[in-house]
Amino acid sequence: MFQLARNLAMANYNQSSFGISINSENFVIFQGASFAARTVSQDRSFPRAQSVTITGSNELVFTQLSGATASSTFNLSDGRLSRDLYVNSEGLVYEPSY
């Protein structure tokens, strides 16, 4: 979902930035400079498993054309397994190799 939001921004879809919002019930890919200022009609919502805890920012926005964003780290855990997901300032989304 991070990569989809980044790809939409880099493709300059609707000449806009795109981001992802994470809440307790779902992930929302949105169009706009922030979730609060988004174009609601362009929202794409995906349900998330309640058993998975996600720590990190609850919103990440990718700049149109460049895909740049704030560097961020997310941790996903179900209590038994834990994975980190990184997003660098250029918008590259990756999981570290251990």
Secondary structure, DSSP 8 states (H G I E B T S, - for coil): -HHHHHHHHHTTGGG--EEEEE-SSEEEEEESSSSTT--GGG-EEEE--TT-EEES-SEEEE-TTT-----EEEEEE-SS-EEEEEE-TT--EE----
